[in-house]
């Protein structure tokens, strides 16, 4: 099966954002967080991780800022509940993170985090996670920027991530 959205990864990035899978709009536009109701791009600017507001199709430019992208499912698209279980590949995700060694990974949904952590979403708190593996990047779980998750939105874990990254962003 072909990948819906290509990874944007390189060695030694500051941060890799990890989604569950491309949404329908992102799959159609071949761009991360492409739905107009998604707050992802606005929040990156507002918390200071990007110097300006980027459009979804500009996602490859973030590599110059030390930011990369991947998803837990590279072949499924849609809402979390629409992705077939067999389309999630936690082992491939881990392999990529160990190969590219970013300083941090930030899951943009509890579902994506739950797949890697092996915990139900209700047992995961947003923010920086306790270290589970000494040779793995720092892990943050962010509240979903999706418009469909508005009632769960909280900027605090996003700010925590930006503050943690700040020493290299100055």
Phi and psi in radians as a Rosetta constraint file:
Dihedral C 1 N 2 CA 2 C 2 CIRCULARHARMONIC -1.294 0.35
Dihedral N 2 CA 2 C 2 N 3 CIRCULARHARMONIC 2.651 0.35
Dihedral C 2 N 3 CA 3 C 3 CIRCULARHARMONIC -1.226 0.35
Dihedral N 3 CA 3 C 3 N 4 CIRCULARHARMONIC 2.469 0.35
Dihedral C 3 N 4 CA 4 C 4 CIRCULARHARMONIC -1.276 0.35
Dihedral N 4 CA 4 C 4 N 5 CIRCULARHARMONIC -0.878 0.35
Dihedral C 4 N 5 CA 5 C 5 CIRCULARHARMONIC -2.193 0.35
Dihedral N 5 CA 5 C 5 N 6 CIRCULARHARMONIC 2.297 0.35
Dihedral C 5 N 6 CA 6 C 6 CIRCULARHARMONIC -1.259 0.35
Dihedral N 6 CA 6 C 6 N 7 CIRCULARHARMONIC 2.577 0.35
Dihedral C 6 N 7 CA 7 C 7 CIRCULARHARMONIC -1.141 0.35
Dihedral N 7 CA 7 C 7 N 8 CIRCULARHARMONIC 2.663 0.35
Dihedral C 7 N 8 CA 8 C 8 CIRCULARHARMONIC -2.118 0.35
Dihedral N 8 CA 8 C 8 N 9 CIRCULARHARMONIC 1.608 0.35
Dihedral C 8 N 9 CA 9 C 9 CIRCULARHARMONIC -2.359 0.35
Dihedral N 9 CA 9 C 9 N 10 CIRCULARHARMONIC 2.594 0.35
Dihedral C 9 N 10 CA 10 C 10 CIRCULARHARMONIC -2.697 0.35
Dihedral N 10 CA 10 C 10 N 11 CIRCULARHARMONIC 2.800 0.35
Dihedral C 10 N 11 CA 11 C 11 CIRCULARHARMONIC -1.095 0.35
Dihedral N 11 CA 11 C 11 N 12 CIRCULARHARMONIC 2.509 0.35
Dihedral C 11 N 12 CA 12 C 12 CIRCULARHARMONIC 1.060 0.35
Dihedral N 12 CA 12 C 12 N 13 CIRCULARHARMONIC 0.627 0.35
Dihedral C 12 N 13 CA 13 C 13 CIRCULARHARMONIC -1.196 0.35
Dihedral N 13 CA 13 C 13 N 14 CIRCULARHARMONIC 2.764 0.35
Dihedral C 13 N 14 CA 14 C 14 CIRCULARHARMONIC -1.260 0.35
Dihedral N 14 CA 14 C 14 N 15 CIRCULARHARMONIC -0.645 0.35
Dihedral C 14 N 15 CA 15 C 15 CIRCULARHARMONIC -2.684 0.35
Dihedral N 15 CA 15 C 15 N 16 CIRCULARHARMONIC 2.447 0.35
Dihedral C 15 N 16 CA 16 C 16 CIRCULARHARMONIC -2.172 0.35
Dihedral N 16 CA 16 C 16 N 17 CIRCULARHARMONIC 2.143 0.35
Dihedral C 16 N 17 CA 17 C 17 CIRCULARHARMONIC -1.460 0.35
Dihedral N 17 CA 17 C 17 N 18 CIRCULARHARMONIC 2.355 0.35
Dihedral C 17 N 18 CA 18 C 18 CIRCULARHARMONIC -2.158 0.35
Dihedral N 18 CA 18 C 18 N 19 CIRCULARHARMONIC 1.996 0.35
Dihedral C 18 N 19 CA 19 C 19 CIRCULARHARMONIC -1.714 0.35
Dihedral N 19 CA 19 C 19 N 20 CIRCULARHARMONIC 3.047 0.35
Dihedral C 19 N 20 CA 20 C 20 CIRCULARHARMONIC -1.284 0.35
Dihedral N 20 CA 20 C 20 N 21 CIRCULARHARMONIC -0.971 0.35
Dihedral C 20 N 21 CA 21 C 21 CIRCULARHARMONIC -2.897 0.35
Dihedral N 21 CA 21 C 21 N 22 CIRCULARHARMONIC 2.878 0.35
Dihedral C 21 N 22 CA 22 C 22 CIRCULARHARMONIC -1.129 0.35
Dihedral N 22 CA 22 C 22 N 23 CIRCULARHARMONIC 2.355 0.35
Dihedral C 22 N 23 CA 23 C 23 CIRCULARHARMONIC -1.255 0.35
Dihedral N 23 CA 23 C 23 N 24 CIRCULARHARMONIC 3.001 0.35
Dihedral C 23 N 24 CA 24 C 24 CIRCULARHARMONIC -1.003 0.35
Dihedral N 24 CA 24 C 24 N 25 CIRCULARHARMONIC -0.801 0.35
Dihedral C 24 N 25 CA 25 C 25 CIRCULARHARMONIC -1.158 0.35
Dihedral N 25 CA 25 C 25 N 26 CIRCULARHARMONIC -0.748 0.35
Dihedral C 25 N 26 CA 26 C 26 CIRCULARHARMONIC -1.091 0.35
Dihedral N 26 CA 26 C 26 N 27 CIRCULARHARMONIC -0.696 0.35
Dihedral C 26 N 27 CA 27 C 27 CIRCULARHARMONIC -1.118 0.35
Dihedral N 27 CA 27 C 27 N 28 CIRCULARHARMONIC -0.748 0.35
Dihedral C 27 N 28 CA 28 C 28 CIRCULARHARMONIC -1.149 0.35
Dihedral N 28 CA 28 C 28 N 29 CIRCULARHARMONIC -0.679 0.35
Dihedral C 28 N 29 CA 29 C 29 CIRCULARHARMONIC -1.613 0.35
Dihedral N 29 CA 29 C 29 N 30 CIRCULARHARMONIC -0.119 0.35
Dihedral C 29 N 30 CA 30 C 30 CIRCULARHARMONIC 0.963 0.35
Dihedral N 30 CA 30 C 30 N 31 CIRCULARHARMONIC 0.807 0.35
Dihedral C 30 N 31 CA 31 C 31 CIRCULARHARMONIC -2.569 0.35
Dihedral N 31 CA 31 C 31 N 32 CIRCULARHARMONIC 2.439 0.35
Dihedral C 31 N 32 CA 32 C 32 CIRCULARHARMONIC -1.192 0.35
Dihedral N 32 CA 32 C 32 N 33 CIRCULARHARMONIC 2.435 0.35
Dihedral C 32 N 33 CA 33 C 33 CIRCULARHARMONIC 0.921 0.35
Dihedral N 33 CA 33 C 33 N 34 CIRCULARHARMONIC 0.870 0.35
Dihedral C 33 N 34 CA 34 C 34 CIRCULARHARMONIC -1.502 0.35
Dihedral N 34 CA 34 C 34 N 35 CIRCULARHARMONIC -0.299 0.35
Dihedral C 34 N 35 CA 35 C 35 CIRCULARHARMONIC -1.146 0.35
Dihedral N 35 CA 35 C 35 N 36 CIRCULARHARMONIC 2.348 0.35
Dihedral C 35 N 36 CA 36 C 36 CIRCULARHARMONIC -1.028 0.35
Dihedral N 36 CA 36 C 36 N 37 CIRCULARHARMONIC -0.434 0.35
Dihedral C 36 N 37 CA 37 C 37 CIRCULARHARMONIC -1.434 0.35
Dihedral N 37 CA 37 C 37 N 38 CIRCULARHARMONIC -0.089 0.35
Dihedral C 37 N 38 CA 38 C 38 CIRCULARHARMONIC -1.432 0.35
Dihedral N 38 CA 38 C 38 N 39 CIRCULARHARMONIC 2.274 0.35
Dihedral C 38 N 39 CA 39 C 39 CIRCULARHARMONIC -1.508 0.35
Dihedral N 39 CA 39 C 39 N 40 CIRCULARHARMONIC -0.005 0.35
Dihedral C 39 N 40 CA 40 C 40 CIRCULARHARMONIC -0.825 0.35
Dihedral N 40 CA 40 C 40 N 41 CIRCULARHARMONIC -0.991 0.35
Dihedral C 40 N 41 CA 41 C 41 CIRCULARHARMONIC -1.170 0.35
Dihedral N 41 CA 41 C 41 N 42 CIRCULARHARMONIC -0.676 0.35
Dihedral C 41 N 42 CA 42 C 42 CIRCULARHARMONIC -1.104 0.35
Dihedral N 42 CA 42 C 42 N 43 CIRCULARHARMONIC -0.758 0.35
Dihedral C 42 N 43 CA 43 C 43 CIRCULARHARMONIC -1.191 0.35
Dihedral N 43 CA 43 C 43 N 44 CIRCULARHARMONIC -0.625 0.35
Dihedral C 43 N 44 CA 44 C 44 CIRCULARHARMONIC -1.012 0.35
Dihedral N 44 CA 44 C 44 N 45 CIRCULARHARMONIC -0.749 0.35
Dihedral C 44 N 45 CA 45 C 45 CIRCULARHARMONIC -1.194 0.35
Dihedral N 45 CA 45 C 45 N 46 CIRCULARHARMONIC -0.819 0.35
Dihedral C 45 N 46 CA 46 C 46 CIRCULARHARMONIC -1.114 0.35
Dihedral N 46 CA 46 C 46 N 47 CIRCULARHARMONIC -0.555 0.35
Dihedral C 46 N 47 CA 47 C 47 CIRCULARHARMONIC -1.594 0.35
Dihedral N 47 CA 47 C 47 N 48 CIRCULARHARMONIC -0.005 0.35
Dihedral C 47 N 48 CA 48 C 48 CIRCULARHARMONIC 1.553 0.35
Dihedral N 48 CA 48 C 48 N 49 CIRCULARHARMONIC 0.231 0.35
Dihedral C 48 N 49 CA 49 C 49 CIRCULARHARMONIC -1.411 0.35
Dihedral N 49 CA 49 C 49 N 50 CIRCULARHARMONIC -0.362 0.35
Dihedral C 49 N 50 CA 50 C 50 CIRCULARHARMONIC -2.226 0.35
Dihedral N 50 CA 50 C 50 N 51 CIRCULARHARMONIC 2.611 0.35
Dihedral C 50 N 51 CA 51 C 51 CIRCULARHARMONIC -1.363 0.35
Dihedral N 51 CA 51 C 51 N 52 CIRCULARHARMONIC -0.222 0.35
Dihedral C 51 N 52 CA 52 C 52 CIRCULARHARMONIC -2.672 0.35
Dihedral N 52 CA 52 C 52 N 53 CIRCULARHARMONIC 3.026 0.35
Dihedral C 52 N 53 CA 53 C 53 CIRCULARHARMONIC -1.383 0.35
Dihedral N 53 CA 53 C 53 N 54 CIRCULARHARMONIC 2.086 0.35
Dihedral C 53 N 54 CA 54 C 54 CIRCULARHARMONIC -1.667 0.35
Dihedral N 54 CA 54 C 54 N 55 CIRCULARHARMONIC 2.624 0.35
Dihedral C 54 N 55 CA 55 C 55 CIRCULARHARMONIC -1.552 0.35
Dihedral N 55 CA 55 C 55 N 56 CIRCULARHARMONIC 2.652 0.35
Dihedral C 55 N 56 CA 56 C 56 CIRCULARHARMONIC -0.905 0.35
Dihedral N 56 CA 56 C 56 N 57 CIRCULARHARMONIC -0.698 0.35
Dihedral C 56 N 57 CA 57 C 57 CIRCULARHARMONIC -1.194 0.35
Dihedral N 57 CA 57 C 57 N 58 CIRCULARHARMONIC -0.194 0.35
Dihedral C 57 N 58 CA 58 C 58 CIRCULARHARMONIC -1.548 0.35
Dihedral N 58 CA 58 C 58 N 59 CIRCULARHARMONIC 0.109 0.35
Dihedral C 58 N 59 CA 59 C 59 CIRCULARHARMONIC -0.889 0.35
Dihedral N 59 CA 59 C 59 N 60 CIRCULARHARMONIC -0.606 0.35
Dihedral C 59 N 60 CA 60 C 60 CIRCULARHARMONIC -1.065 0.35
Dihedral N 60 CA 60 C 60 N 61 CIRCULARHARMONIC -0.424 0.35
Dihedral C 60 N 61 CA 61 C 61 CIRCULARHARMONIC -1.183 0.35
Dihedral N 61 CA 61 C 61 N 62 CIRCULARHARMONIC -0.351 0.35
Dihedral C 61 N 62 CA 62 C 62 CIRCULARHARMONIC -1.229 0.35
Dihedral N 62 CA 62 C 62 N 63 CIRCULARHARMONIC -0.304 0.35
Dihedral C 62 N 63 CA 63 C 63 CIRCULARHARMONIC -1.001 0.35
Dihedral N 63 CA 63 C 63 N 64 CIRCULARHARMONIC -0.634 0.35
Dihedral C 63 N 64 CA 64 C 64 CIRCULARHARMONIC -1.143 0.35
Dihedral N 64 CA 64 C 64 N 65 CIRCULARHARMONIC -0.378 0.35
Dihedral C 64 N 65 CA 65 C 65 CIRCULARHARMONIC -1.644 0.35
Dihedral N 65 CA 65 C 65 N 66 CIRCULARHARMONIC 0.060 0.35
Dihedral C 65 N 66 CA 66 C 66 CIRCULARHARMONIC 1.452 0.35
Dihedral N 66 CA 66 C 66 N 67 CIRCULARHARMONIC 0.382 0.35
Dihedral C 66 N 67 CA 67 C 67 CIRCULARHARMONIC -2.077 0.35
Dihedral N 67 CA 67 C 67 N 68 CIRCULARHARMONIC 2.306 0.35
Dihedral C 67 N 68 CA 68 C 68 CIRCULARHARMONIC -2.158 0.35
Dihedral N 68 CA 68 C 68 N 69 CIRCULARHARMONIC 3.088 0.35
Dihedral C 68 N 69 CA 69 C 69 CIRCULARHARMONIC -2.493 0.35
Dihedral N 69 CA 69 C 69 N 70 CIRCULARHARMONIC 2.528 0.35
Dihedral C 69 N 70 CA 70 C 70 CIRCULARHARMONIC -2.763 0.35
Dihedral N 70 CA 70 C 70 N 71 CIRCULARHARMONIC 3.048 0.35
Dihedral C 70 N 71 CA 71 C 71 CIRCULARHARMONIC -2.348 0.35
Dihedral N 71 CA 71 C 71 N 72 CIRCULARHARMONIC 2.718 0.35
Dihedral C 71 N 72 CA 72 C 72 CIRCULARHARMONIC -1.233 0.35
Dihedral N 72 CA 72 C 72 N 73 CIRCULARHARMONIC -0.473 0.35
Dihedral C 72 N 73 CA 73 C 73 CIRCULARHARMONIC -2.084 0.35
Dihedral N 73 CA 73 C 73 N 74 CIRCULARHARMONIC 2.089 0.35
Dihedral C 73 N 74 CA 74 C 74 CIRCULARHARMONIC -1.638 0.35
Dihedral N 74 CA 74 C 74 N 75 CIRCULARHARMONIC -0.186 0.35
Dihedral C 74 N 75 CA 75 C 75 CIRCULARHARMONIC -2.031 0.35
Dihedral N 75 CA 75 C 75 N 76 CIRCULARHARMONIC -0.155 0.35
Dihedral C 75 N 76 CA 76 C 76 CIRCULARHARMONIC -1.822 0.35
Dihedral N 76 CA 76 C 76 N 77 CIRCULARHARMONIC 2.780 0.35
Dihedral C 76 N 77 CA 77 C 77 CIRCULARHARMONIC -2.557 0.35
Dihedral N 77 CA 77 C 77 N 78 CIRCULARHARMONIC 2.713 0.35
Dihedral C 77 N 78 CA 78 C 78 CIRCULARHARMONIC 2.129 0.35
Dihedral N 78 CA 78 C 78 N 79 CIRCULARHARMONIC -2.899 0.35
Dihedral C 78 N 79 CA 79 C 79 CIRCULARHARMONIC -1.205 0.35
Dihedral N 79 CA 79 C 79 N 80 CIRCULARHARMONIC 2.758 0.35
Dihedral C 79 N 80 CA 80 C 80 CIRCULARHARMONIC -0.874 0.35
Dihedral N 80 CA 80 C 80 N 81 CIRCULARHARMONIC -0.786 0.35
Dihedral C 80 N 81 CA 81 C 81 CIRCULARHARMONIC -1.244 0.35
Dihedral N 81 CA 81 C 81 N 82 CIRCULARHARMONIC -0.186 0.35
Dihedral C 81 N 82 CA 82 C 82 CIRCULARHARMONIC -1.587 0.35
Dihedral N 82 CA 82 C 82 N 83 CIRCULARHARMONIC -0.150 0.35
Dihedral C 82 N 83 CA 83 C 83 CIRCULARHARMONIC -1.545 0.35
Dihedral N 83 CA 83 C 83 N 84 CIRCULARHARMONIC 2.204 0.35
Dihedral C 83 N 84 CA 84 C 84 CIRCULARHARMONIC -1.119 0.35
Dihedral N 84 CA 84 C 84 N 85 CIRCULARHARMONIC 2.384 0.35
Dihedral C 84 N 85 CA 85 C 85 CIRCULARHARMONIC -0.916 0.35
Dihedral N 85 CA 85 C 85 N 86 CIRCULARHARMONIC -0.682 0.35
Dihedral C 85 N 86 CA 86 C 86 CIRCULARHARMONIC -1.249 0.35
Dihedral N 86 CA 86 C 86 N 87 CIRCULARHARMONIC -0.134 0.35
Dihedral C 86 N 87 CA 87 C 87 CIRCULARHARMONIC -1.537 0.35
Dihedral N 87 CA 87 C 87 N 88 CIRCULARHARMONIC -0.099 0.35
Dihedral C 87 N 88 CA 88 C 88 CIRCULARHARMONIC -1.528 0.35
Dihedral N 88 CA 88 C 88 N 89 CIRCULARHARMONIC 2.384 0.35
Dihedral C 88 N 89 CA 89 C 89 CIRCULARHARMONIC -2.302 0.35
Dihedral N 89 CA 89 C 89 N 90 CIRCULARHARMONIC 1.502 0.35
Dihedral C 89 N 90 CA 90 C 90 CIRCULARHARMONIC -1.166 0.35
Dihedral N 90 CA 90 C 90 N 91 CIRCULARHARMONIC -0.679 0.35
Dihedral C 90 N 91 CA 91 C 91 CIRCULARHARMONIC -1.093 0.35
Dihedral N 91 CA 91 C 91 N 92 CIRCULARHARMONIC -0.745 0.35
Dihedral C 91 N 92 CA 92 C 92 CIRCULARHARMONIC -1.121 0.35
Dihedral N 92 CA 92 C 92 N 93 CIRCULARHARMONIC -0.720 0.35
Dihedral C 92 N 93 CA 93 C 93 CIRCULARHARMONIC -1.012 0.35
Dihedral N 93 CA 93 C 93 N 94 CIRCULARHARMONIC -0.875 0.35
Dihedral C 93 N 94 CA 94 C 94 CIRCULARHARMONIC -1.049 0.35
Dihedral N 94 CA 94 C 94 N 95 CIRCULARHARMONIC -0.738 0.35
Dihedral C 94 N 95 CA 95 C 95 CIRCULARHARMONIC -1.046 0.35
Dihedral N 95 CA 95 C 95 N 96 CIRCULARHARMONIC -0.771 0.35
Dihedral C 95 N 96 CA 96 C 96 CIRCULARHARMONIC -1.106 0.35
Dihedral N 96 CA 96 C 96 N 97 CIRCULARHARMONIC -0.761 0.35
Dihedral C 96 N 97 CA 97 C 97 CIRCULARHARMONIC -1.179 0.35
Dihedral N 97 CA 97 C 97 N 98 CIRCULARHARMONIC -0.640 0.35
Dihedral C 97 N 98 CA 98 C 98 CIRCULARHARMONIC -1.237 0.35
Dihedral N 98 CA 98 C 98 N 99 CIRCULARHARMONIC -0.582 0.35
Dihedral C 98 N 99 CA 99 C 99 CIRCULARHARMONIC -1.247 0.35
Dihedral N 99 CA 99 C 99 N 100 CIRCULARHARMONIC -0.805 0.35
Dihedral C 99 N 100 CA 100 C 100 CIRCULARHARMONIC -1.580 0.35
Dihedral N 100 CA 100 C 100 N 101 CIRCULARHARMONIC -0.360 0.35
Dihedral C 100 N 101 CA 101 C 101 CIRCULARHARMONIC 0.896 0.35
Dihedral N 101 CA 101 C 101 N 102 CIRCULARHARMONIC 1.017 0.35
Dihedral C 101 N 102 CA 102 C 102 CIRCULARHARMONIC -1.197 0.35
Dihedral N 102 CA 102 C 102 N 103 CIRCULARHARMONIC 2.799 0.35
Dihedral C 102 N 103 CA 103 C 103 CIRCULARHARMONIC -1.157 0.35
Dihedral N 103 CA 103 C 103 N 104 CIRCULARHARMONIC -0.648 0.35
Dihedral C 103 N 104 CA 104 C 104 CIRCULARHARMONIC -2.566 0.35
Dihedral N 104 CA 104 C 104 N 105 CIRCULARHARMONIC 2.666 0.35
Dihedral C 104 N 105 CA 105 C 105 CIRCULARHARMONIC -2.075 0.35
Dihedral N 105 CA 105 C 105 N 106 CIRCULARHARMONIC 2.499 0.35
Dihedral C 105 N 106 CA 106 C 106 CIRCULARHARMONIC -2.240 0.35
Dihedral N 106 CA 106 C 106 N 107 CIRCULARHARMONIC 1.952 0.35
Dihedral C 106 N 107 CA 107 C 107 CIRCULARHARMONIC -1.332 0.35
Dihedral N 107 CA 107 C 107 N 108 CIRCULARHARMONIC 2.248 0.35
Dihedral C 107 N 108 CA 108 C 108 CIRCULARHARMONIC -1.626 0.35
Dihedral N 108 CA 108 C 108 N 109 CIRCULARHARMONIC 0.273 0.35
Dihedral C 108 N 109 CA 109 C 109 CIRCULARHARMONIC -2.795 0.35
Dihedral N 109 CA 109 C 109 N 110 CIRCULARHARMONIC 2.637 0.35
Dihedral C 109 N 110 CA 110 C 110 CIRCULARHARMONIC -1.149 0.35
Dihedral N 110 CA 110 C 110 N 111 CIRCULARHARMONIC -0.549 0.35
Dihedral C 110 N 111 CA 111 C 111 CIRCULARHARMONIC -1.073 0.35
Dihedral N 111 CA 111 C 111 N 112 CIRCULARHARMONIC -0.832 0.35
Dihedral C 111 N 112 CA 112 C 112 CIRCULARHARMONIC -1.058 0.35
Dihedral N 112 CA 112 C 112 N 113 CIRCULARHARMONIC -0.765 0.35
Dihedral C 112 N 113 CA 113 C 113 CIRCULARHARMONIC -1.112 0.35
Dihedral N 113 CA 113 C 113 N 114 CIRCULARHARMONIC -0.708 0.35
Dihedral C 113 N 114 CA 114 C 114 CIRCULARHARMONIC -1.109 0.35
Dihedral N 114 CA 114 C 114 N 115 CIRCULARHARMONIC -0.594 0.35
Dihedral C 114 N 115 CA 115 C 115 CIRCULARHARMONIC -1.096 0.35
Dihedral N 115 CA 115 C 115 N 116 CIRCULARHARMONIC -0.749 0.35
Dihedral C 115 N 116 CA 116 C 116 CIRCULARHARMONIC -1.366 0.35
Dihedral N 116 CA 116 C 116 N 117 CIRCULARHARMONIC -0.758 0.35
Dihedral C 116 N 117 CA 117 C 117 CIRCULARHARMONIC -1.286 0.35
Dihedral N 117 CA 117 C 117 N 118 CIRCULARHARMONIC -0.348 0.35
Dihedral C 117 N 118 CA 118 C 118 CIRCULARHARMONIC 1.240 0.35
Dihedral N 118 CA 118 C 118 N 119 CIRCULARHARMONIC 0.514 0.35
Dihedral C 118 N 119 CA 119 C 119 CIRCULARHARMONIC -2.127 0.35
Dihedral N 119 CA 119 C 119 N 120 CIRCULARHARMONIC 2.665 0.35
Dihedral C 119 N 120 CA 120 C 120 CIRCULARHARMONIC -1.160 0.35
Dihedral N 120 CA 120 C 120 N 121 CIRCULARHARMONIC 2.616 0.35
Dihedral C 120 N 121 CA 121 C 121 CIRCULARHARMONIC -1.001 0.35
Dihedral N 121 CA 121 C 121 N 122 CIRCULARHARMONIC -0.576 0.35
Dihedral C 121 N 122 CA 122 C 122 CIRCULARHARMONIC -1.171 0.35
Dihedral N 122 CA 122 C 122 N 123 CIRCULARHARMONIC -0.262 0.35
Dihedral C 122 N 123 CA 123 C 123 CIRCULARHARMONIC -1.704 0.35
Dihedral N 123 CA 123 C 123 N 124 CIRCULARHARMONIC 0.077 0.35
Dihedral C 123 N 124 CA 124 C 124 CIRCULARHARMONIC -1.912 0.35
Dihedral N 124 CA 124 C 124 N 125 CIRCULARHARMONIC 2.210 0.35
Dihedral C 124 N 125 CA 125 C 125 CIRCULARHARMONIC -1.750 0.35
Dihedral N 125 CA 125 C 125 N 126 CIRCULARHARMONIC 2.429 0.35
Dihedral C 125 N 126 CA 126 C 126 CIRCULARHARMONIC -1.116 0.35
Dihedral N 126 CA 126 C 126 N 127 CIRCULARHARMONIC 2.718 0.35
Dihedral C 126 N 127 CA 127 C 127 CIRCULARHARMONIC 2.019 0.35
Dihedral N 127 CA 127 C 127 N 128 CIRCULARHARMONIC -2.963 0.35
Dihedral C 127 N 128 CA 128 C 128 CIRCULARHARMONIC -1.208 0.35
Dihedral N 128 CA 128 C 128 N 129 CIRCULARHARMONIC 2.382 0.35
Dihedral C 128 N 129 CA 129 C 129 CIRCULARHARMONIC -1.721 0.35
Dihedral N 129 CA 129 C 129 N 130 CIRCULARHARMONIC 2.670 0.35
Dihedral C 129 N 130 CA 130 C 130 CIRCULARHARMONIC -1.093 0.35
Dihedral N 130 CA 130 C 130 N 131 CIRCULARHARMONIC 2.493 0.35
Dihedral C 130 N 131 CA 131 C 131 CIRCULARHARMONIC -1.121 0.35
Dihedral N 131 CA 131 C 131 N 132 CIRCULARHARMONIC 2.245 0.35
Dihedral C 131 N 132 CA 132 C 132 CIRCULARHARMONIC -1.828 0.35
Dihedral N 132 CA 132 C 132 N 133 CIRCULARHARMONIC -0.528 0.35
Dihedral C 132 N 133 CA 133 C 133 CIRCULARHARMONIC -2.390 0.35
Dihedral N 133 CA 133 C 133 N 134 CIRCULARHARMONIC 2.130 0.35
Dihedral C 133 N 134 CA 134 C 134 CIRCULARHARMONIC -1.106 0.35
Dihedral N 134 CA 134 C 134 N 135 CIRCULARHARMONIC -0.450 0.35
Dihedral C 134 N 135 CA 135 C 135 CIRCULARHARMONIC -1.724 0.35
Dihedral N 135 CA 135 C 135 N 136 CIRCULARHARMONIC 0.285 0.35
Dihedral C 135 N 136 CA 136 C 136 CIRCULARHARMONIC -1.931 0.35
Dihedral N 136 CA 136 C 136 N 137 CIRCULARHARMONIC 2.639 0.35
Dihedral C 136 N 137 CA 137 C 137 CIRCULARHARMONIC -1.013 0.35
Dihedral N 137 CA 137 C 137 N 138 CIRCULARHARMONIC 2.831 0.35
Dihedral C 137 N 138 CA 138 C 138 CIRCULARHARMONIC -1.046 0.35
Dihedral N 138 CA 138 C 138 N 139 CIRCULARHARMONIC 2.550 0.35
Dihedral C 138 N 139 CA 139 C 139 CIRCULARHARMONIC -2.119 0.35
Dihedral N 139 CA 139 C 139 N 140 CIRCULARHARMONIC 2.281 0.35
Dihedral C 139 N 140 CA 140 C 140 CIRCULARHARMONIC -2.135 0.35
Dihedral N 140 CA 140 C 140 N 141 CIRCULARHARMONIC 2.486 0.35
Dihedral C 140 N 141 CA 141 C 141 CIRCULARHARMONIC -1.968 0.35
Dihedral N 141 CA 141 C 141 N 142 CIRCULARHARMONIC 2.120 0.35
Dihedral C 141 N 142 CA 142 C 142 CIRCULARHARMONIC -1.801 0.35
Dihedral N 142 CA 142 C 142 N 143 CIRCULARHARMONIC 2.732 0.35
Dihedral C 142 N 143 CA 143 C 143 CIRCULARHARMONIC -1.261 0.35
Dihedral N 143 CA 143 C 143 N 144 CIRCULARHARMONIC 2.556 0.35
Dihedral C 143 N 144 CA 144 C 144 CIRCULARHARMONIC -1.133 0.35
Dihedral N 144 CA 144 C 144 N 145 CIRCULARHARMONIC 2.293 0.35
Dihedral C 144 N 145 CA 145 C 145 CIRCULARHARMONIC -1.417 0.35
Dihedral N 145 CA 145 C 145 N 146 CIRCULARHARMONIC -0.054 0.35
Dihedral C 145 N 146 CA 146 C 146 CIRCULARHARMONIC -1.088 0.35
Dihedral N 146 CA 146 C 146 N 147 CIRCULARHARMONIC 2.453 0.35
Dihedral C 146 N 147 CA 147 C 147 CIRCULARHARMONIC -1.049 0.35
Dihedral N 147 CA 147 C 147 N 148 CIRCULARHARMONIC -0.486 0.35
Dihedral C 147 N 148 CA 148 C 148 CIRCULARHARMONIC -1.218 0.35
Dihedral N 148 CA 148 C 148 N 149 CIRCULARHARMONIC -0.266 0.35
Dihedral C 148 N 149 CA 149 C 149 CIRCULARHARMONIC -1.937 0.35
Dihedral N 149 CA 149 C 149 N 150 CIRCULARHARMONIC 0.383 0.35
Dihedral C 149 N 150 CA 150 C 150 CIRCULARHARMONIC -0.937 0.35
Dihedral N 150 CA 150 C 150 N 151 CIRCULARHARMONIC -0.691 0.35
Dihedral C 150 N 151 CA 151 C 151 CIRCULARHARMONIC -1.180 0.35
Dihedral N 151 CA 151 C 151 N 152 CIRCULARHARMONIC -0.245 0.35
Dihedral C 151 N 152 CA 152 C 152 CIRCULARHARMONIC -1.795 0.35
Dihedral N 152 CA 152 C 152 N 153 CIRCULARHARMONIC 0.012 0.35
Dihedral C 152 N 153 CA 153 C 153 CIRCULARHARMONIC -1.109 0.35
Dihedral N 153 CA 153 C 153 N 154 CIRCULARHARMONIC 2.389 0.35
Dihedral C 153 N 154 CA 154 C 154 CIRCULARHARMONIC -2.651 0.35
Dihedral N 154 CA 154 C 154 N 155 CIRCULARHARMONIC 2.135 0.35
Dihedral C 154 N 155 CA 155 C 155 CIRCULARHARMONIC -1.306 0.35
Dihedral N 155 CA 155 C 155 N 156 CIRCULARHARMONIC -0.338 0.35
Dihedral C 155 N 156 CA 156 C 156 CIRCULARHARMONIC -0.924 0.35
Dihedral N 156 CA 156 C 156 N 157 CIRCULARHARMONIC -0.850 0.35
Dihedral C 156 N 157 CA 157 C 157 CIRCULARHARMONIC -1.153 0.35
Dihedral N 157 CA 157 C 157 N 158 CIRCULARHARMONIC -0.499 0.35
Dihedral C 157 N 158 CA 158 C 158 CIRCULARHARMONIC -1.170 0.35
Dihedral N 158 CA 158 C 158 N 159 CIRCULARHARMONIC -0.744 0.35
Dihedral C 158 N 159 CA 159 C 159 CIRCULARHARMONIC -1.160 0.35
Dihedral N 159 CA 159 C 159 N 160 CIRCULARHARMONIC -0.666 0.35
Dihedral C 159 N 160 CA 160 C 160 CIRCULARHARMONIC -1.041 0.35
Dihedral N 160 CA 160 C 160 N 161 CIRCULARHARMONIC -0.762 0.35
Dihedral C 160 N 161 CA 161 C 161 CIRCULARHARMONIC -1.059 0.35
Dihedral N 161 CA 161 C 161 N 162 CIRCULARHARMONIC -0.845 0.35
Dihedral C 161 N 162 CA 162 C 162 CIRCULARHARMONIC -1.069 0.35
Dihedral N 162 CA 162 C 162 N 163 CIRCULARHARMONIC -0.701 0.35
Dihedral C 162 N 163 CA 163 C 163 CIRCULARHARMONIC -1.141 0.35
Dihedral N 163 CA 163 C 163 N 164 CIRCULARHARMONIC -0.720 0.35
Dihedral C 163 N 164 CA 164 C 164 CIRCULARHARMONIC -1.110 0.35
Dihedral N 164 CA 164 C 164 N 165 CIRCULARHARMONIC -0.670 0.35
Dihedral C 164 N 165 CA 165 C 165 CIRCULARHARMONIC -1.355 0.35
Dihedral N 165 CA 165 C 165 N 166 CIRCULARHARMONIC -0.329 0.35
Dihedral C 165 N 166 CA 166 C 166 CIRCULARHARMONIC -0.845 0.35
Dihedral N 166 CA 166 C 166 N 167 CIRCULARHARMONIC -0.749 0.35
Dihedral C 166 N 167 CA 167 C 167 CIRCULARHARMONIC -0.917 0.35
Dihedral N 167 CA 167 C 167 N 168 CIRCULARHARMONIC -0.566 0.35
Dihedral C 167 N 168 CA 168 C 168 CIRCULARHARMONIC -1.622 0.35
Dihedral N 168 CA 168 C 168 N 169 CIRCULARHARMONIC -0.247 0.35
Dihedral C 168 N 169 CA 169 C 169 CIRCULARHARMONIC -1.569 0.35
Dihedral N 169 CA 169 C 169 N 170 CIRCULARHARMONIC -0.125 0.35
